[in-house]
Each structure stands twice: as C-alpha cells, then as structure tokens.
Amino acid sequence: MAEIVQQRIEERIPELEQLERVGLFTKKEVKSIIKRATALEYKLHRLIVNKEDFIAYIQYEINVLELIKKRRVHIHYQFKREEIEFPVIHRINSIFRRATNKWKDDVQLWLSHVAFCKKWATKGQISKVFSAMLAIHPDKPALWIMAAKSELEDRNSSESARHLFLRALRFHPNNKKVYQEYFRMELLHCEKLRKQKKELETAEMDLGEYEFSPEILSGKLAEVVYRDATGKIKDAEFVISLLNVAAIFDFTKELQDSILQDLQTNYTEDSLTWDFMAKRELEAPGAGEELQTAKGRASDINRREERCCQVYEEGVKSLNTEPMWSCYVAFCLERLKRKTNVQELKEQRQERLLGVLQRAHDSSLLKEDYYKKWLQILLSSEDPEGAASVAMAATQRYSQSVSAWSLSLRTLMQLGSGDMGRLFQDALTHVNPKESLPLWQLQVQWSAANQSPEETEAIFKRGLLSAVAAVAMEMKESYLDWSYSTGGYKKARKTFTSLQENRPLSKAFFTRMIQIEKEQETPKMNNLRDYYERALQEFGTTDDDLWLQYIQEELGPRGQPENCGKIHWRAMKFLEGENVERFTSKYTLLQTGHL
C-alpha cells in the first residue's frame, strides 16, 4: 500500500514544482499539499474504505484548483495550464471513476462527476461519464434526458443527442417526458440549422458543401417524433404538451396546425381538448381602435370570453361529464378573479359563472369543491335565499360527505334559516359515524348558542353514547367544559363524577378537571389527588408525564412532599418499556431543579 501511495505522490511532483517555480504557491504550501495528499491517499488504500474519504479527497483537489485559479488572476499569470491544471483535473476524474466503480448505485456521485466535468471544461469526459452511468442506470429516464441535453448544449452535437434519445426510447417506449424532450431537441436542431443558413445567406457566401434539406428546415424530423409518440401514447394532455413546445418556435405553423387538427379529430372525448381549444379563443386578435379606452378593452375581453364559452358550450353538449363541467367552471372562476375597474365586465363574469354552476348542478355533475365557491359568491352578493338553496342542494348531491354537510350547516347557521335540529340529525344519519366528529362539534356549538341548556345537554348525552371512541371522548371533554361555563364548579364536578367511569376516556378529560379545580379560590388537594389517581388508573402504564405532574403537585404549596417517594415507587412499578427510562431522567432533572 505504501508503495502505491508513494508512487502517486511522486507523480504529483512535476506539477508542484511548476507551481512553485512560477510563483503560484510557496515552498511551504507545496510541502503542506504533499502532506495532506499523502494522508488522503492512505485513506483510499485502507482495507475498508468509506465513500466520504473519496469525497473529501475530491473536494480537497477541487479546492486546490480553485486556489490556483485565484492566484493566476492575482499575479496575472495564464501559462502552463497543461502542466499545472490538467494533471489535477485528470487526477480528480480518476478518483471519481474509482468512487463510482465502487458505489455504482449512487446517482448523486455520478452527477457530481458530471457537474465537475462541466465546470472545468472537460467536455469529452462528460460523454464518457454519462455513458458509464447509463450502462448502470438505464431505468432512469431523467438521466437519459440529461445526457442528451448535455450532448446538445455542451458538445453541440445533435446527432449524439438524437442517438441517446433513440436508445432511451428502447428502454422507455411510453415515457412522455423522454418524447417531449426528444421533440424539443429536434426543433432546437432545426432552429439552429435555419440560423446557420440565414447567416450564410446574409454574408452572401457560397453554400457549396453545406446542404440544407427543406424537409429538415421545416421541422419534418420533429413531426416524425410527434407521429411516433402519439402512435404509442394516446393522451390529450400529452398532445397538448407537444403543441405547447412547438408553439415556442416561430417556424412551426404547419406543424402546429397538424397537431391541432389531430387533437380536434382524435381527442374530442377528453375534456382537456375542449378546455385547450376554448382558451385559445382568448388569444384571438382584437379590434385595434376599441383597445384605446378602458371600456373598449373590457368590451373586447368580454367578446373573447364569450367565444371561449361558446367552445365550452359545444364541449358540454358533446361531452356531458363532471371533468368537462369542471373545466368550464374553473375557467369562469379564473376570469372572475381577474381584477377589472369596469363594473359591467365584473357583473357579466359573475352572472356567467353563476349560470354555469347552476347548470352543472342541475346535471348532477358539479364537483363538491365548487359548492363552497358558489356559496361564497352568493353570500358576498347578499343573496341569502340563493345561498340557503345551494347549501341544501350540496347536502343532497353529496349526502355522505362530512365536508359538504359542514359547509352547508355553517352557511345555514350563519343565515339563521332552516330547521337546524332536524338537519343535524339528517347529517349524522347519512355520514359515516367514524367521520362524524366535526358534525357533533358543530351541533354542540349551534345548540349552546340557540337552544335551552336542557336541549344542549341532551345532545351531549347522545354523543356520549356514540360507538366511535373519538366522538365519545370529545363529547366528554366538551360536556365538562360546557358544564363549567354554564353551571360553575359544582355542575362541572357533578358531570365529571358521572362520567369518570364511563369509557372510553381521554387524558384531556382528567387534566381539564384538574385545571378547573386549580382555578377555584381554595383548591382542595384531596380532590386533585382523586383526579390524578383516577387518571393514573387509565393511563398510568404509558404516561410518564402524568406521574411527574402528580409529583410536582405534591411538591407544591398545597401538597405533602413526603408523598413523592411513594408516587415515584408506584410509577417505577406501573410504567412499561421506554416510559420508565424517560420518567427516570425527567425525575432526576426535577430533583436537581432543571425541570
């Protein structure tokens, strides 16, 4: 091992001598580099090597390169790069290769090597790194795309990029992203050729050996990619994504028309097609004279939006589905959100949206989320009757949805309309009991504000009987709070006593009663002990904090510190597993005054 390390250090001597000779590094710095490099080399030749050792060595060598670069600028010396930087770059590449050979699955390591090659202008090396990486990771489409882009951008080689995309498609024949980037690459290649031809013509040079095929210049290679892609991937969203790529380039009008024709012919059963075609109407040119005034611009915008809506209307006639109506509603919502100082345009947008929402609802094809938007608009427009009607309609359309019932019930509570008691019963009948907690909470909130204490108490008692543990426990806690707020301490204590044996129980139920006791002018320690003891019967095996709180209570002004030892002994006996260790460490902190 020592011989190999020594050999590697000796190989560095010519470059280090040059560094010293030209004044980039001092003799002392060169010695320091040799010492540090020797230590790093030894780490790479141990029987068990770590990836971190390779990374540390690479980082050190990159730091040396950066320092050389700064020193060159400082002393204005730009010669002998082949004798100074090149050996360092070669060594870093070598270390990267050793690391990636050992940790082949570490993609980040491969990408770090690529990043290094890009920064230090070793473009020829990038292709080799990508080639080695793809041989091991052919299952990752993103790496194929990255490699092809590198060939196109870093090495200016369209041919190599095309070759890589074709290889990628053998491994990923139905990958949308690979096809999208391949399509983009062919258009970029075409654009580059068109620029070259234009420059040559401008310079009035004889094209001679330069052959510019009219088919390639018009984007026929990209069209071939498009045909291949859409032959395998039948998806409107994918076709639209390719059309959007083509639209970036100013020479693709024929190709765009062809894709558009394809979209309208083969993908009319997809709502995204209609959505795309409708939104294209916004881009239609307007009348120039009208655009001079705010009102004229608003009128022009309204006409465009009307044209969009005509396409959506055709869409819902042809494709009467929830996604189609959702696209229509989403468009109208987006237009309403746009700011305008022209009140007439704002009113037209709102009227249009309300009409579409109503028709989608009438067709039973309005998404649940849109009922909330609908209600917000009606409430802000001060239309309580309409809001109440929509709230009821939402519960009929989504009778099993907790969120639909919550939204509707809150709206009706706000409006003060409807037989709320019956509606809450309907809601709890329709929804899954396991999801019903928000409705119970809402019902208690409404009853406390609008009904007699007896009626509210009856709701609590019904909730306590729920078979769903979460509901029963929440009702206990809320019942205790309500009892305290309406009847004071005596009622709260009576409620607690009646429920303390009624399972399921929560820790919060007991801690709330403890808190209520402490809020009294003269809290009774015996009562606090009873609450703690009852809580520990339920949670004493798993809750170390409860034991500590009990001990802290006894250490307080009302307690008896001599009881702490017994409580500690019982805690150690009752607690299980990791809770014992946690309790012990916290108890130690408590004794030393750190808790």
PyMOL commands that set and color helices and strands:
alter all, ss='L'
color gray80, all
select helices_A, chain A and resi 2-21+27-44+51-75+81-102+107-119+123-136+141-153+158-171+176-202+214-217+220-232+236-246+253-266+271-283+290-292+294-318+322-337+343-362+368-380+384-397+402-415+420-430+433-435+437-450+453-464+469-499+507-518+525-539+544-555+561-574+578-591
alter helices_A, ss='H'
color red, helices_A
deselect
rebuild
show_as cartoon
